[in-house]
Amino acid sequence: MTEKGLEFLNSMRGRYIVSQALDIAIEYLKSVEPEYMIEVSNISDMEFLRETVFTFPIASTDKTGAKEAQNE
């Protein structure tokens, strides 16, 4: 199973999915309240991965809609 997972991760679709997930997770974690609960090091690590490994452009992700759907 791991081989198939790594194969998918290395595919264009896999990189897109992880890029999208990182975008959404970063935005969500930055909005956590109270502010002292924000996991700064996790956000930093995710941003590093997003900027260096998972650089697939995610211009069409509606981050606001994702947050609204979660709050319903």
PyMOL commands that set and color helices and strands:
alter all, ss='L'
color gray80, all
select helices_A, chain A and resi 2-9+12-30+35-37+40-52+63-71
alter helices_A, ss='H'
color red, helices_A
deselect
rebuild
show_as cartoon
